[in-house]
Amino acid sequence: MPTNQGEKVYEVMPEATAIILALREKYPKILWTVKPEEIVVLCCVNKDRPESQRRLAIICKLGPAEKKLISMLSSSIKYYIEVYLSDWSEWDQPRRQIILLHELTHVPAPWERGLVRHDLEDFSFIVDKFGVSWWGRNDLPDLLAGEPVEFNMVFVDPLHSKREEDENG
């Protein structure tokens, strides 16, 4: 059972990596900036997400310290997505897929630095498709089953015109 004492302990999530690979293949127009080999999903296994923290996952660009540590996994990794095991275990597959899809849209174009800005608009393509109360729905589609879900690119395309500075400097 996770606690909120001590340092965070992380594990790499192969299941999430498989979802990223499948999402990139199924949604190339949305995830054209994503190279799955550049992303690792790290799961905090010993702590619950703090109640005060509203974001369910976060993508970060590796800073110098993380690069040294994560280079043991692969030298091609540039980004990590952090999730909490307590959350991941409660989410069904559609929620996991939507959360990862959202985080992946923050990967910038190859010629850009930093990350695509986090703001209210970065969820607009999800809200447009599934509604404002999408998180509470029990009928979210499996994004990887059957035909791809048709997201309105009017809400996706502008994401790559907005950047935020690298959180790690």
Secondary structure in CASP SS format (residue, H / E / C, confidence):
PFRMAT SS
TARGET T0000
AUTHOR 0000-0000-0000
METHOD secondary structure of the structure
MODEL  1
M C 1.00
P C 1.00
T C 1.00
N C 1.00
Q C 1.00
G C 1.00
E C 1.00
K C 1.00
V C 1.00
Y E 1.00
E E 1.00
V E 1.00
M C 1.00
P H 1.00
E H 1.00
A H 1.00
T H 1.00
A H 1.00
I H 1.00
I H 1.00
L H 1.00
A H 1.00
L H 1.00
R H 1.00
E H 1.00
K H 1.00
Y C 1.00
P C 1.00
K C 1.00
I C 1.00
L C 1.00
W C 1.00
T C 1.00
V C 1.00
K C 1.00
P H 1.00
E H 1.00
E H 1.00
I E 1.00
V E 1.00
V E 1.00
L E 1.00
C E 1.00
C E 1.00
V C 1.00
N C 1.00
K C 1.00
D C 1.00
R C 1.00
P C 1.00
E C 1.00
S C 1.00
Q C 1.00
R C 1.00
R C 1.00
L C 1.00
A C 1.00
I E 1.00
I E 1.00
C E 1.00
K E 1.00
L C 1.00
G C 1.00
P H 1.00
A H 1.00
E H 1.00
K H 1.00
K H 1.00
L H 1.00
I H 1.00
S C 1.00
M C 1.00
L C 1.00
S C 1.00
S C 1.00
S C 1.00
I C 1.00
K C 1.00
Y E 1.00
Y E 1.00
I E 1.00
E E 1.00
V E 1.00
Y E 1.00
L H 1.00
S H 1.00
D H 1.00
W H 1.00
S H 1.00
E H 1.00
W C 1.00
D C 1.00
Q H 1.00
P H 1.00
R H 1.00
R H 1.00
Q H 1.00
I H 1.00
I H 1.00
L H 1.00
L H 1.00
H H 1.00
E H 1.00
L H 1.00
T C 1.00
H C 1.00
V C 1.00
P C 1.00
A C 1.00
P C 1.00
W C 1.00
E C 1.00
R C 1.00
G C 1.00
L E 1.00
V E 1.00
R C 1.00
H C 1.00
D C 1.00
L H 1.00
E H 1.00
D H 1.00
F H 1.00
S H 1.00
F H 1.00
I H 1.00
V H 1.00
D H 1.00
K H 1.00
F H 1.00
G C 1.00
V C 1.00
S C 1.00
W H 1.00
W H 1.00
G H 1.00
R C 1.00
N C 1.00
D C 1.00
L C 1.00
P C 1.00
D C 1.00
L C 1.00
L C 1.00
A C 1.00
G C 1.00
E C 1.00
P C 1.00
V C 1.00
E C 1.00
F C 1.00
N C 1.00
M H 1.00
V H 1.00
F H 1.00
V H 1.00
D H 1.00
P H 1.00
L H 1.00
H H 1.00
S H 1.00
K C 1.00
R E 1.00
E E 1.00
E C 1.00
D C 1.00
E C 1.00
N C 1.00
G C 1.00
END
